[in-house]
Amino acid sequence: MRLLLLISSCLLVLCSADFCGTNKVPYGFEAHKDGGVALLCTRPECHEKKFAVSDCPERAEEKQCLRNTSWVGGLQKRADGKLELMCCDYDLLPKYGHLIYENVIVRPGEFFEGEEKKDQNDEVIAFDLITNIHKGRDIKGEFYSLRIHRFDCGKIPDKVPLWYKQKQWPFWPREDSDKQL
């Protein structure tokens, strides 16, 4: 029995996972010295508009999030050391976001934390989010390469644009289409 408990606890240490879910975004990443990784998630104030929701799969199973409409919604570091990502899709990311860093290197014992930009009223007008994580190795050892986008909240309209509603399937015009959903 003790052997089973010891093996179980070792497997939990060797395999770690973090998930943001469909209504949060990854703003930070930690690479622990013991090999564990952690994804830091938040829900920025400006991301609360009702149509600003991402579509995430059930589990992390991709090697990289390479689409221009996706960000890292979760990650899992398997017992064999391989990193699997949950790539969440958000159709409006290319419209309201832009690439700011292509290759932020994080090594064991280090972390990355994105910024929030605020206006004079202390309201969030932009925030950084992690859109890809790639695990690599060089002469210094293991590292993680992060791709970071800045999302411009000020560009998001307060009501759902007609072009966005019509893009969603199925689309049925409503009498109150002028009103915010």
LINMO-V98103 format. One record per run of one state. SS is the DSSP state (H for helix, E for strand, C for the rest). FROM is the first residue (numbers start at 1). TO is the last residue. Records with the same first field share a line. If there is no record, write none. Layout:
# LINMO-V98103
SS->FROM-TO, FROM-TO
This chain:
# LINMO-V98103
C->1-1, 15-15, 20-24, 32-36, 43-44, 49-54, 56-61, 63-69, 78-82, 90-92, 108-109, 114-115, 119-123, 139-140, 156-161, 168-181
H->2-14, 45-48, 93-96, 153-155, 162-167
E->16-19, 25-31, 37-42, 55-55, 62-62, 70-77, 83-89, 97-107, 110-113, 116-118, 124-138, 141-152
